[in-house]
Amino acid sequence: MRAIVGRRPTTVDMVLAAALTLASQAEIWAPRLLPGVGDVTGSRPVLTVTTLAMTLPLVLRRTAPLLVLMVVFGAAVLQSWLTTPTEGLSTMAAMLVAAYSSSAFAAVGRAAVSAATMVVAVALLGLAEGDGAFMAIVFGSAWLMGFVVAQRSGQLQRASGDNRELAERLSEATALLAEAEQRRTTGAPAAAHSGLADLTSRELEVARAIATGMTNAEIAASLVISEWTVKTHVASILRKLGLRDRTQVVVAAYESGLVRVELPPDVP
């Protein structure tokens, strides 16, 4: 549903990864400079390596969100097994960013895999039951937020694409109608008129119905034929008249007089 090919690290990603890296390393090597951070009781070298593995990969959170999630949460699990983690919030923030990105920038299938990965990681962290439930709720909320944002973004992109296509078709129809009006006022022959004589009576009926705005299903019901037969007639009309789509059939029908605009009695 969501294409991630071609996404590259942004300045925001780089700044975010750098900020969390500096904050986490400050918690390890200078905990007294940060409020609310206690003395380090674990191995500083182990904490340094594992914490870097939790913060630096965030640069690639848009390019490879599932891989980043696995590395970040894997480093967190490894850190909890090898030593005592710090009491700061920078590593928690890194895990929250990874959880959000794993659903916001990944396809639906990979987002589901990331959710399962988080559940396994929380279970392997070896925390108390209450802490595990708390972390599952927090990370799950971040994942859900990313998923909702991604779904909404996809809907907006599709709506934008539909609007562009509609605008292009309206522009083309306007140009064709303007050209038809110019030919009508100047008396120039219409190129599409010459093929009308080659249409069968049934094809003329179908062309007239198209010009009135009827769909294939409506034409089939009106003429008591199958919708497949209608499609065949439409294809034959386009081929014989040398037209590209139904919009040009409408213009040709009005140009040729096959369909006429009915004006109110009080309009000259």
N, C-alpha and C positions, 0 to 999 in steps of 0.2 A: 503493500500500500504506500509506503513512504520510501522514496529513492534516497539513498545516502551516498551513491557513487558521485565522486567529484567534490565532496565536502572536504574542506581543509581547515586546519587549526586557525582560529581567529585570534585577534589581539586580546579579546576578552578571555579566551581560554588560556592564553599564555600568562596573562596577568593573574588570573585566578590560581593557576598551578603554582606560579612563583610566590604569590602571597601565602598560600597554604603551606608551601615548602618552607619558607622563612619562619612562619609562625610555629610550625611543628618542630623545626630544629631549635628554635629559641626555647621551646618547652623542654627540650632534652638537655641543652647545654647551658641555658641561662634561665631556669624556671623562676627564680626570684624576681626577674624583671617583668614577669607577666602576672597580673592579678588572678587569683583563684587557682594557680598551678602549684601543686605541692612538690616536695623534693623528689628527685628521681631515685627510685629504688631498684630499677632494672639495669641491665647492661646497656650502657650508652652506645657502644658500637652496633649492637644488634638493633636497638631502637632506631638508630640513624639509618641503617640500611633498609629496614622494613618500612620505616616511615617514608623514606624517599620513594619506595615502590608504591606507596599509597597516594602520593601527591603529584609526582612528576607525570605519570601517565594521563592525568586529567587534560593535558594538552591535546590529546587525541580523542577526547570524549565524543566529538561529532563524527570523526572518521571511522573509529572502531569502538563503538559504545559497549558492545558485549564483551570484547576482549579487555577493555579498560575496567569494566566491572569485575571480571574474574581476577585480574591482577590486583586490584585494590582490595577486594574482600579476601583474596588468598593471602596477601601480605598481612592483613589484619589478623587472620587466623594463625598464621605462622608466628606473628609477634606475640600473640597471647600464649602460644605453646612454649616459646623459647625464653620469654622474659616477662617482667611485669610492665604493662603499658603505662604511659604517662596519664595524668589526670586532666590534660587539656582537652579542648574541643576541636582543635584543628583536624585531627584524624577523623573525628566523627563527621565534621563538615565535608571532608574529602569523600567519605563513604556515602553521604547524602547526595552529593553532586553526582557521583558515579551511578547511584540508584536512579536518580532522575533522568540522567542522560541515557541510561540503558533502555528506557521506554520512549523517551522523547525523540531520539535520533535513530532508532532501529525499526526494522520491519516487525509486523505483529508476531511472527513466529519467533524471532530472536528476542523480542520483548518478553514473551512467555518463558523462554529459556533463562533470561536474566532474573525473572521473578523466582524461578525454582532455584537458581544459583544462590540468591540471597537467603532463601529459607535454609538451605544446607549450610551456608556460611555462618548464619546466626546460631544454628544448632552446634556447629563445631567450635564456636568461640569459647565454649565451656563456662559461660556465665551462670549466675544464679537464675532460678526460674523467673523471678520477677524482672530482672535485667534483660533476660532474653526476650520476654514478651514485650517489654518496652521498646527494645531495639527493632523487633519485628514490626511493631506498629509504626515506628518512626520511618524506617526504611520503606515499608510498604506504602506509607502515605506519599513519600517522595516519588516512588515508582508510579503510583496511581496518578499523581499530578502530571508527571511527564507524559503518561499515556493519554490523558484527557487533552492536554495541550497539543499533542501530536495529531490526535483525531480532529480537533477543531481546525488546526492548520491545514490538514488535508482537505477538509470540506471547503475552506476558503479558497484553496488553490483550484479545486475543481470548479467552484462557482465562477472564479475569475476566468478560467479557460472557456467555460460555457458562454460567458458574457462576451468574450473576445470573438468567439465563433459567430455568435448572433450578430454582433456589430459588423463583422465582415460580410455576412450574408445580407444584412439590411443595406449596407453600402453598395454591394453588387446589384441588389434589386433596384435601388434608387438610380444607379447609373444606367441600368438597362431601361427603366421606365423613362428616364430623361432622353435617352437615345431614341426610344420609340416615339416620344412626343415630338422630338425634332424631326423625325422622318415623316410623321403625320402632317406636321405643319408645312414642311417643304415639299411634300409629295414624293419623297424618295422612296423607292421600293424597299421593303424589308427582306433581308436575306432569309429569314426563317419562314417567310410566307410561301416560298417556292416549293417547299416540301410538303405543304398541307394537302396538296392534290394527290400525293402518294399515300396518304393515310386511308385506311379502311373506315367504313362507317362506325365500326366498334371503336377503333382507335380515336376517331373524332369525338365520340361520346366520352371516352376516358379523358382525352385532352380537355374537353369542356368541363368535366367534373373536377379535374386538377385545378383548372383556372378558378373555380368557385371555392377552392380551399378544402376540398374533401380529401380525407385520407384514403389509403388503399382499402382498408376495411369498410369504410363508408361507401366507396365506389363499388366494391364487390356486392354489398347488400343492396345498393340501389339498382345495379344492373343484373342482379341475380346470377352472378358468376363467382368463381372461387377467387380468393385473394392472390393465389399463385398466378391465375390467368391475368389478373390486373397488373401484377408485376411484369409479366411478359409483355403486355400491351405498352406499359410505361417504357420499358427498355426499347421496344420497337419504335415508339414515338421519338425518343431521344436520338436514336440512331438515324432515323429518316430525316429528322429536322436538323441534325448536326448540333444538338444542344448538350449541355453538360448536366443540368439538374432540373428539378421541377420548377424552380423559380423562373428559368428561361422559358419553360413551357407556358407559364402564366402570361409572361410578356408577349410571347408569340401569339397566344390565343386572343389577347386583346388587340394586338396590332392588326391581326388578320380579320377582325370582326367576328371570329368564331364565338366570342363572348363579348357582350356589350354591357357597358355600365348603365344601370337603370337609374335615371335621375328623377327626383320628385317632380310632380307636375308644375310646380311654381318656379322651377329652375330652368332657365333658357338653355 
